[in-house]
Amino acid sequence: MSVDEKYALIASIAQDASLSLEEKNARIIEITTGASKKEESNSSTKANGSTDMSTAERLSIVTNNLQEILNPEIMEDVLNKGERPLTIYWGMLKGE
């Protein structure tokens, strides 16, 4: 799957009102790491939990086309440690 396809898929997941936050996070983890949350916890991948993407690539997917990013170093630190999934807040304004 190309990076552009991953961007589009993540955007559609973020906008899907029928999914819970946990389901959205699990699907985004699956896209960015190539493994489900359950598989990721059972596997012996690199320390940051990624199988085929660098931290910079994963951060790029999360931050693509965002107007403002607050404290990207915090997100990068979470991705580097790999101790937990990256949880983000995606705020959107109506009527602009």
PyMOL commands that set and color helices and strands:
alter all, ss='L'
color gray80, all
select helices_A, chain A and resi 3-15+21-33+37-42+55-63+72-81
alter helices_A, ss='H'
color red, helices_A
deselect
rebuild
show_as cartoon
